[in-house]
């Protein structure tokens, strides 16, 4: 498909903007136009492509079907990264559902109407698990049996439902008689330059003038991770492989991790945060089971107040579950179907992330 046109939703977000930068600096490309879509692109500065690809900034809300139809017309493939990410209930549930689920459904309908044959969904490991029981997966893949009927928190529910609708659209006929093929990528715990979630707990430590801070994490918990550039590499491979082998990739979901050491969340963060003098410790101020029970209580209060007030809890049971449930999932299927292998080794990924954190911290101190 020479000279293909690609639509990238959420193009100004964390993953989307870095995908734009990656595609802009490719030495050779068969992408003639990349349509970078977000609700507001005015503050975004697109890179200047060095390979002849055209970057077109397009304002648009994925819930606006007329606008999405206009944006998708003439496109060959859609990469869908747009989503509301909310671990703490800071956004009303109905808004999160409207964007993540209804927005995805609207975009899929637009693809059918605009005759777009390929759709790649950027999902999340939370679409798979953990479930409300906190069932662990010590060594799993896409075929591992798992009860995903309940999810750890509402954001995960919306990502699972959005992914289900993406899968339901695979094989449907478009208005022009083509066949829409869909697939979904599930990144594991992501880290890398620019990921501000590393600083959430640091702010608390700074406020209390401490060099250590306590987190609710069980040291026995284990998780697989993925460095940002390795995930972007997998996503870029999926674009080319999808077009070349739609019957192989179509209708499939892929876990994307890399060779970052399997670890618990606390020890994983220590790899980066100790460089600026902060050390997370597994010493929560209450036992984890008590924190989980309080999280359930906070969620109940939020539900009761939701018709009149958007109560934002200090933590949720879902957040405790995610931080304390083992989720180790292999990327073998992505290697087999997409040709994916990590391109940035762990030590280099660690160095890049640490260098960014040190530089950011220095600029903030200044």
N, C-alpha and C positions, 0 to 999 in steps of 0.2 A: 504494500500500500504506500507508494511513493507520494511524498508531499502531503502526508496526512495532517488533519486538523484535530487537535486535542483540546477538550474542555477540562479545566481543573478547578473544581469548586473548593472553597476555603483556601483560595490561592494566596491570601495574605496572612494566613495562620502559620503556626510553627512548622508543621510538616509541609504544608502547601508552598510556602515561600521558599523553603529550602529545596523543594523539588524543582521549582522554577529556576533557582540558581544553578542547580545541577544540570538541567537540560540546556540552559543558556551557555554553559561552558563546555559542552560536549564537542569533541573535535569534528565529528561528522554526525549528521542527523538527517533522518528522512521525515522530520516533522516540519512542515512549512509554517504552521501557525499554532501558537499556544494561547488559548483564551483563558486568562486568569480571572476567575470570578470570585467576588466577595460582596458582602453587603455594602461596603464602603472602601473603595480603593484609593481614595484621595491621598491618604498619608503614606501609601506604599510606593517605594521607589524600585521599579523593576530593573534588573540588571540588563546591560547591553549585550545581546547575544553575539558570539564571535563565529557562529556557524551558519548564519543566514536565516535562522529561524526568526519569525516575527512574534513578538509578545504583544497581545492585545488585552488591555485592562478593561473589564466589563463589570459594572455594578449590577448586582442582582441578588435577590433573596430566593433561596431554593424553594420557598413555599409559594412563590409567585409563578403560577404555571404559564401564564402568557409570556412572562419575561424569560423563563427557562426554555420555552419552545423557541423563542427568538434566538437565544444564545446557542442552543444545540443544533439549530438548522445548519446543515452543511458540515457538521462535525463527523469524524470517523470513530472517535473513542472518547468516553468520559471517565475521568479519574475523580472520584467523589471522596474528598477529605473533610468537607464542611460538617461541623457538629458542635453542639454545645456540650462542653465537658464540665461536669459538676459532681464532685465527690461529696460535698457537704450540704447539699440542699440549698445553695445560695440562690438558685433560680426556681421559680414555681414549676412544679412537675408538669403542668399542662403546657408550659412554654417549652420545656425540654422535649416533651413528646412531640409537640407541634413541629419543632425544628428537626429533631433527629429521625423521627418516624414519618410524619406527614411530609416533611420536606424531601426525604429520600423517595417516598412514593410519588410525589409530584415530579421529581427529576426523572424517575423511571418512566412515567407516563409521557413526559416530554421527549424522552429518547425514542419511544415507540412512535410518537407522532412525527418526529423529525427524521426518522429513518436511520437512527444511530445504531450500528451493529455491535458495539463493544462497550461494556460498563465494568469498571474496576472499583470496588468498594473498599475503602480503608476502614476496617472495623477495629476491634480491640479484643484482647484476651478475655476481658470481662464479659464479652458476649457468650463465652464458653463457661467461665467460672471465676471465682468460687461461687457455689450455691449457698443458700441460707444455712445449711448444716455445716458449712466449712469443710466439705469432703476434700481431702488432699489428692493431688495427682503427682506422685513422686517421679514417674517416668512415663510420659504419655505422648500421644500424637493425635492427628485428626480423627483416627478411628477408635480412640480410647472411649469405652462406654462411660458416660457421665450424666448424672441427673441435672440437666440445666433448666428444669421447669421453674425453679425459683432463682433469683439473682441477689447478689449481696447488697445492691442499692439501686435506686431508680435509674440512674444513668446507664448502668449495665443492662437493665431491662429494655431501655430504649435502643441500645446498640444491638441487642439480640433480636429485637423485633424488626429493626431496620435491615439487619443482615438477612433475616428470614424472607423479607419482602424482595430483597435483591435476588435471592436464590429462586423465589417463586416466579420471577420474571425471566429466568434463563430459558431460552428456547421459544419465547413468544414471537409472533410475527409482527413486524413493524408495518406502518402505514404504507410503505413503499414496497412491501413484499420481502424484505430482508428478515433475517433471524437475529434477534437480540441475544447475545451471549453475555453472561455475567459471571463474575468471580469475586471473592472477598479475601483480603489479607488481614490477618490478626497479629499485630505486633505485640511482643511481650513487653515487660517493663522497659520503657525507653529512657535513654539518658544521652547526654551530649551537650555541646555548646549551645547556650541560649535557653536551656530548659530551666525555667525559673522555679519549678517545684522543689529544687534542691535548697532553695532559700526560705521556704516556708517555716521550717523549724529553727533556722538560724535567726530569723527575726525575733522569735521568742527568746532565744538565748541572749541576743544582744540587749533586748529590753530588760532582762534580769541580770545583765552584766556577768554572765557565766560563760565559761569556755566549754562546758559540757551541757547537754540537755537530754532529758529523759523522753523516751518514746515507747509506745505500747507495741513491743515486738517480741515474739517468742524466738529465741536463738535457734530453735530446731526448725523453724520455717525455712523453706528453700524456694528459690524462684530462678527462672531463666530470664535473661535480659537481652536487649538488643541496642547497640549503638546506633544513633541516628543515621549516619551515612550508610551503614549496612542495611538498614531498612529501606532507605531511598534506593539503594542498589537493587534490592529485591523488587521494589515497585517498578523501577525502570525495566528490569528484565521481564516483569509480568506484562508490560505494555507490548514489547516485541514478541514475546512468546505467545501471547493471546492471539495476536493477529496471524502468526504463523501456524498455530495449532489450536484453533478454537475448540475442537472436540476433546482435546486433552485438558485444557484449562477451564472451559466453560462449565459452570455449575459447581465449581470446587471452592473450598476454603483452605487457606494456608496459614499455619503458624509461622511467624518469622522471629527467630531468635538468632544468636550468634555464639561465638566462643568465649564470651565474657564468663568468668567463673560463676558457677551456680552458688548462690549465697542467700542469706537472709537480707531483708531490706536494710537493716542497720549496718551490718558489716559492708554491704555494697556501698552505702553512702560514705562510710569512713574512708574509702579509697580516694574520695575527692575532697571531703570537707576538712580533713585533718590538715590539708595544705594551707588552710587559712586559720588554723588554730581552734577548730571546733570538733568536738568528739561526741557523736551520739552514743548514748548508753541505754541498755535494756533495763531501765529502772523506772517504770511508770509509777506515778504517784498512787495508783490503785492497782490491784490485781487485774489481769486482762479480762477475766470473766466478769468482774464487776464493771469494768469499762464497757464491755459488750452489753451488759444488762442496762446500764445507763444510756448507752447509745440507742437501744430499743425504746427506752422511755422518751428520749429526745425525739425520735422519729414519730412516736405516737402523739406527742404534743404538737409536733409540726403538722401532722395530719388533721388533728382536731382544729387547729387554728387556721388551716389552709383556706377556708372560704373567706376569711376576713383579714388574715395577716400571714405573711411569709416568714415564719419563724426560722432563723438560721442557727442550727445547733452547733455547739463547739466541736462535736464529733458525732459520728453515727455508728451504729452497729456494723453497717456495711464497710466503713473505713477500717474498723478493727478486724473484720474478717479478711479483707484484702491484704492487710499487713501481717496476718498471722496464719494464712493458709498456704500450704506448699502447692505451687503450680510450676512444674518442670515439664516443658513441652518441646519436643524436638522439631527441627526444621528439615528433616529428611525428605518429606514430600515436596517441599519447595525446591530442594536440590534436584530431585528426580524430574519434576514437571517443568520447572522454570530455569534450571541450570544455576540455581542460587548457591553461592558460597560466600561467606563474609570476605570483604575486600580490605577491611581495616582490622588488624589483629588487636587483641585485648590491650596490650601494653601501649600501642599507639593511641587507641581510643581513650584509654585512661589519661595519657599525657595531654591529649588535646582538651579533654574535659577539665582537667586540673589547671592547665594554662589559662583557659577561659575564666574559670572561677577566680583564680588569683588576680587576673587582670581586672575583672569586674569588681572584685572586692577592693582592690587598690583604688580604682576610680571612685567608688562609693565613699571610701574613707577620706579621699581627697575632697 
